[in-house]
Amino acid sequence: MVVIGFDVPESGKASDIAHVIEAAAQCTFGRSIHSVTNLVTSDGAALAVAEQEEVFPGGVDSDLCLMHSAMKPGQAAVGELVRSRNKVIQNEFPDGKHLYNVVHKLAAYFSYSDRLDKLHTYCDKTGCVKIKLQLDINKTRVAAIHGLFLSVIRMKSAIQAYTADLQHPPAELSLSHTNFSDLVVFEGVLDVTRLTCAGAIRAARQQSV
């Protein structure tokens, strides 16, 4: 497997993007992209690129990559994926977006200074496993959001005990009992989405063999 990077295309047009891919192949291999690829698959959003006959004479060889499509229910569940009509959002989910932001800020709070070490002292008292809260740094994978939610759920008792001992808890630690209950439901939806995405990746790999 060879991973290559692309220059920024002149526009978002499929033809411009396809030519950027071709230019990268010529620079890396000295040959056209279709002559050095055994299988061409495409994300649904990039199907028009793969259909550029000048660069990909054979078009798409396999079914669409479902990884990004499969993660959409999880993204919608936390308010990260919205659809609009005439620039008016049709499926806004402010409660999900709010919970996501609150959980993210909580995990970020414990990534500074010695706060995580102090939090771990409460693990001994509450029976929680000492883990690092997982920040969702990778914004393109729903598994990152799932990892964030799951790590906070696993540390729930320690976080609550830590917060209770603070005379003036900061806004980052404002996750309520109701929020924690909702978080468990959200984590379940994200876990199903994560497993679906993993299945799509395995299927794509098997097709390329």
N, C-alpha and C positions, 0 to 999 in steps of 0.2 A: 504494500500500500504506500502510495506517495501522496502527501498532502501539499497542495500548492495554494498560494494566496493570490488574490486578484486586486488589480488597481480599481479605483473608484470609477464607475462608468460615467459617461457624459450626461446620461439621463436614466430614468427608470424604465425606458422602453426595452422590450424584450430583445430587440435586435442589437441595441447597444450593449446590453449585459452579455449576450451571447458572444459578441466580438471581443469583449474583455476576457472572457473565459478562453477563447481561441488564442488570443495574444499571450496569455499566461502559459498555455500549453506550448506554443511555439518558442517562447523564451526558455522554458524549463527543459523541454524534450527535443526541440528543433523539429517537431512534427505536429501535425494537426491533432486536435483533441480526439476526434473520432477514430483516429488510427492507433491511439494508445489506450483506449478504453474498451473494456470487455462488455460492460453493461451500463446503460444510461437509465437512471431513475430520477424522478423529480418530485419535489414537494408540490402540492396542489397549487400553491400561490405562484410557483415558478414554472408552471406547465408551458406557458407561452414561450419561455426561453428555450426549453428542451425541444420545442417544435420548430425552431429556426433551422430550416433545411440546409442553409448555407454552411452552418457550423456543425449541426448534428444531422447528417443525411438520413440516418435510419430512424430518427425520432426517438421516442421513449420505448425502451425494450421491455419494461416490466410495469406492473401496477404502480400507482402513485405511492410515494412514501407517506405512510399514515401517521408518522411520529407527531408532527405538528398538528394534524387534524385531530388525533386522539386526545391531545392535551387540552383542546378547547373547552370541554365541559368543566375541567378543573379550573381553568383560567376564568371562566364565566362565574364559577361558584364563589370566587373571592373578589368579583367585581373588576377583574383585570381585563376582561374581554367584553367589549360593548359593541353593539351594532347601531348604525345610525341611518336615518332616511331623511334626505334633504337637510343634512347636517344637524338633525335632531336625534339625540340618543333614544333608542327604543327600549333597551333592556338594562337601564341603569340599576345598579345594586349597591347603593351607598353603605348599607349595613355591612355587607361583605367586604367592601373596600376599607371601611373604617376598622374592622377587626383585623384585617391583614396589616394595615399600617400600625396599629397598636402593638401587635405581636412583633413586627419587625423592629420597632423602636425599643421594645423590651430586650430583645436579643442583642441589639446594638449597644444598649446600655451596659450590658455585662461583658462587652468586648474591650472595654477600656480599663486601664489602671489594674488594681488588684481586686476588682469587684467579683470576678468569677471565683477567685480563691476564697473570698469571704462567703460567696454563695455556697461553695462546696462544704464549708463548715456546717451549714444547715442540712446538708445531705446526710451527715452522720446522725443528726437528730431526728430527721423525718423518714429515713430509710430510702431516700432517692439515690439512684446511681449517679456517680460523679461524671457528668459529661459536659462537653462544651456546647453551648447553644449554637445551633447551626444557622448562620446568616444566609439568606437567599441571594448570594452574590451573582449567580448565573441567572439572569433574567429571562433567558430563552427556554428554560426547562421547568416544567411544572414540578418535577421531582425536587427541585431546590426549595420551592415553597412548601412542599410536603415535609421535607427534612426540617425546615424551620418550625413548622407547626408541631411535628412529632417531638422534637427536642424540648420544646416549651412544655408540652403535655407531660413528658417524662419527668420534668423538673418542677412540676406544679407545686407540690407540697413545700419544697425547699424555697421556691420563689415567694410563696405566700408567707412563710415563716420569716424570711429575710425582710420582706416589706413590712410586716407587722411590727418588727423591732425598730423600724425607722421612725423617728419623731415627726419628720416631715417628708414623707415619700415623694420622690420626684414624679413628674407627669409621665415619664417613661414606664413607671411601674403601676399604671392605672388599670391593669387587666382585672376585671371584676370576676366574681364567682359565675355570673351569667356568661361572661365572655369565655371563661374556661369551658363551660358546658357547650357553648356554641362551637368552640374550637375543636372539640372531640368529633362533632358532626362533620365539620369542614375537613378535618384530617381524614375521615373515612372516605369522603368523596374524592379527595386528592389521591388517596392510596389506590383506589380503583383506577383512577386516571393514569397514575404512574405505572401500574401493572399492565394496563392496556398499551401504553406507549412502549414499554419494554417488549411486549409481545410483537408489536409492529416492527420493532428494530430486529428482533430475532428472525421474523418472517422475511424481511428484506435481505438479511445476511444469507439465509438459506437459498433465496432465489439467485443470489449472485454467485453461488458455488457452482 
